[in-house]
Amino acid sequence: MSEILELPVIETARLVLTIPARDDASRMLSYVLKNREHLAPWEQTRANDYYTLEHWSEHLSSAVEEFKRGESLRLILVYREKQSGSIQGQCTFSNIVRGPFQASYLGYSLDKDAVGNGLMYEALTAAISYVFEKMNLHRVMANYIPTNERSARLLRRLGFTVEGCAREYLQIAGRWQDHVLTALINEHWKGG
């Protein structure tokens, strides 16, 4: 695939999804600090530098270049009417592999105050349409801890199919945890 030059601005009824720039580091830091406890059961144990402006400045400086090289698509979710306001969530299509695979992994998180409002479903419906239609991916994979019922319901609603269970798949919250493996195939996507 040739290099993608136009950066996406994906709009939904309530949200705008964009690739964060280095200038968004302070907003990302605010997001992760506010949601530290909320997200801790579902994420890897974070080093203290994860919660610094320096970390986020460095981390976000590569997001645009990774997208242009076709390696990842990292998106932040903000309300349409407050595009310079606080980040409501994020979704990332990472480890994009081309060739015969044409696939990526999907990860996401949502602000603790936005849970239960359908924002992630709205965001992922638009983002998945983008990766299937504009980036021509064939497969998106998303895995979740079996006790994460919200993720299970969200992925089912989006049309992801359970493909199996991986024992001690990832080290999350300080311990190796099983994950349910799911995938969505482009040809089976009905737009949510």
Phi, psi and omega in degrees: 000137178284164182297137178270130184255329183273122181282138183284143166232103186258121183249141174237186179302320184244347191234160166236130178249124180221160174285127180290143177257169179306327179295343180273005184301319181292325177292321177295318179299317177300318180298310184289326177293315180298324187256015183306306181289321181301319185267346185307320181292346187245002184235165174295157176293129185263140172289157182300329182291344175300332183261040177231155177296324180299316179301311185290327175298315180291314182299317184281341182296338181262353187300316182293316181295320177298320177297313182298329178276356179077022183268329181201165172223103178258124183236142170255151181250124175228153177293140181304316184284350180227059186297336177265006181277197185290152178284132181264344180175182177210154172218143185226130171257105188245170179051046179294126180243132179261210182069219183285350184272308179051057188219167176208167172260144179248132172228154183202159174208157184225143177303139183302331180277352181257355182296138175090007181252006180076011182294318182291322176300314179299314181294313183291327176302314180289318183292319178294319175302319180298311183291330177283316186276319185265324182262354176058036174287151179262329190216136172237129181248138178221132184238147182216154176291135184307331179278356180274081184295327178298315178295320179301313181294318180299311182295321175300314181299326179283348178102007177293144180250135176289129181248352179157190179227134178251121181286137178044052189286312181225152175271106183238137180052036174084005179214154178289128184230145174294154175223144170275128182263126179230162177209155175232130182258137183309312184295342180262356183287128180247017179076026178088000000 
